[in-house]
Amino acid sequence: MVKYMYKRKKNKNLKKVQQFRFNVLEVCVVVFFLIIGFSLFKVMVLDNEYYIKVLNKLTENVVYGTSAPRGRIYDRNYNLLVDNKAVPIIYYKKPDGISIGEEIKSAYNVLNYIEIDNSNLTNTNFKEFWIADNPNTAKNKITDEEWLKLKNRKISSQDIYYLQLSRITEEDLSIYGEIDKKAAYIYYLMNKGYSYEEKVIKKEGISDLEYAYIAENSSLLNGFDVKYSWERVYLYGDTFKSILGNISSITKEDKDYYLNNGYSLDELVGVSYLEKQYENILRGDKATYKVGDNNELILLSDGKRGNDIVLTIDINLQMEVEKILSEEILRAKGEANTEYYNHSFVVIQQPNTGEILAMSGKQAIFSNGEYKIVDYTPGIVTSPMTVGSIVKGASMYVGYINNVIEIGEYKRDECVKLYSVPKKCSWATLGYINDLTALAQSSNVYQFKIAMELAGFDYSYNKKFVINNDVYDKYRKTFNEFGLGVKTGIDLPIESVGNVGDSNSPDLLLNFAIGQYDTYTTMQLSQYMNTIASDGKRYKPHLLKEVYNSTNSAELGELDYRVEPIVLNELENVEYIKRIQEGMRGVISYGTGRNIMGYIDNPAGKTGTSESFLDTNQDGKVDTLTLSKTFSGFAPYDNPKMTLTVTSPDLINPNTNNDFSSYANNRIARRISMRYFESYNYN
């Protein structure tokens, strides 16, 4: 009986479990169908419009027009520097499945419609055409033994091709006349580069008749067609052109980058300097078309020129700077002891914004019995040099902040003699001087004594110099805060940081303190002087001032944004900076740079002379000592409106019996300073 009651109870519990499971399943089924119903309602009703757009996008065939014109480039006063000009081109786009023979036939056929200059046809191009036009004869140029080597993979098909090229004789080529050579050149252009690219056949000197003929007969010309492209126009010729940059086709190395960023391989892109730096702004939007049912093109969106940019450069000031540089470099090449000198650099900035008002480098090249001036402006950011005493403002600041010297402290300027090291002196024995005179008269010894004390060295005559701490790090950290030994941050795609010495020799520390060890670019020197002129704020130098939205007219559109000054870092003690400014005022008024900025209002600055070494016999070893000259200053002293930096590497050859020294660097600084304040005194 007990067993029966237990079994009955067990069956009753089982039914409850089954009923519960059924109820849960029933609820799940209802919920499932509710979810499906809601999803269908959402897709078919709520999101109907969205999915129709997605479907259209997936099913429609969209093509793009040719590259849209790029944005224009203006100077700070809205003078147009770079514009676009429409140019007709005749191009070839390889049709699918076309044979070599058909391409050769097309090359001859298109000659009925256009004139072509084949002067750039090389002998190799001509032989390649011969092989394409005479495949069986070319095959017979290879021996059975060589074909067997190819079959056995002892040589490659490329090796076979090179053998064919090498065995083509002048007699083989003599079967062709001038028309054949023109066809050969067109065939070369048709197959140059990637097979899927549009190949430019003719871009210059296209007559209206040629353009019309190709346009009317494109359906018969098997891949040849016409279109309008554009090219850059430089309204001020070569002025500042190297920094404006260039545009060109996408290179093989950059192909993946541009494809991943939505470009097509037939587009023109910025490949250097500002054109490259601001590619994303200057690039235009191509027109888009939908391919209709009858293969007609239906415009979806118009092409749009890229946005316009306004630079900080004043093109009129830039032209004046380039003119003065060119004249003074040529003048210097006519002076004694300048045989190793060939270029100078100039940068003009606004101290409290970092805006670059002008920057130029010019180089003298000897050609056909005379010197010619060429542009070398990129060297301002890529060509470091040993700069000399110009850095002594930063060196003085190192002494101040590390409590090695105090404002107004006096030291005796006398030659320093260390163990096993030749005497180190200033340019003259200056006697008992303070920090201001040390800057104004460019005392080396004052800086030597700061460096030795900072290194924990108690100097006495002929004593061995030992460094007891991380004095190099202290110097370089502070120099970096002025902009020396670090990238300035200028908005260009390339910039050198200069060369940092890899030795921590005690003797070289003294050289470092007077600018005779690490090397710096002219742009770094300009930022250094800007930092001093702006009371210790290191501003990022920049060439971009404003961006404007593109328009369909010649007018500027709405302002998109304006570049605001960027402070990269700020030196902690303004009192010390003011003291350095005062010392640099002394440089111009009574020191080593007296009147170097001409008769302008209250200037300040610092000169520099450095020893450099050249490899004059090209044997890989430096063998000749030269002297380089530098200057950087600001004006007016009490309210700086500009900083000017001028550098002239290898200006003087001191290894002659003639002790003449060129003052080219000083003349450049004086003429540009005075010209600036005559006409370009910005607020």
PyMOL commands that set and color helices and strands:
alter all, ss='L'
color gray80, all
select helices_A, chain A and resi 2-46+48-59+100-110+123-133+135-139+144-151+157-166+170-173+178-190+208-220+241-244+255-260+273-277+279-282+315-333+379-382+388-401+435-440+444-454+471-482+506-513+522-533+574-589+664-679
alter helices_A, ss='H'
color red, helices_A
select strands_A, chain A and resi 62-64+73-74+80-93+198-202+224-234+247-249+268-270+288-291+297-301+308-311+343-349+356-367+370-375+411-413+431-433+537-539+544-548+559-562+567-570+604-614+624-635+642-652
alter strands_A, ss='S'
color yellow, strands_A
deselect
rebuild
show_as cartoon
